[in-house]
């Protein structure tokens, strides 16, 4: 049965602005996670990821938008999750996110006009300010919220990444076709 109506809508101005996006730089803590740090007695970090966010990452990749991660932390749990999602481009353990993003853009043969970013705190600002489209989860720091072209209604770690991925899918014109594939499965 074909898709006759799509429940989710975004402002046309946002969609036009996001349409050129071919790569998205994501922070992890506070974006993919709720920002809490769970550390066990041995000092190992434990992270909680939302399944909606993971599916969003897989969907944008299918739509031809490269998901990339630039994060100040590193952990086995994070690497395992990114591998499961098929994220091939990631820089771990860096607070200097702009040079990392520039290197990834060069590797991909893209420029800032084709890039989006999602971050929640000051270390993300240098990338957010240079991208064509900046996004922040609803619970981001005030300075990041002020830079964002779009602020999700959901908090980091609670589906905010998926909300942003859906916006990008709408902007790319692929949302309806991917939804139809799910309905036909």
Secondary structure, 3 states (H helix, E strand, C coil): CCCCCCCCCCCHHHHHHHCCCCEEEECCCCCCCCCCCEECCCCCEECCCCHHHHHHHHHHHHCCCEEEEECCCCCHHHHHHHHHHCCCEEECCCCCHHHHHHHHHHHHCCCHHHEEEECCCHHHHHHHHHCCEEEECCCCCHHHHHHCCEECCCCCCCCHHHHHHHHHHHHHCCHHHHHHHHHHC
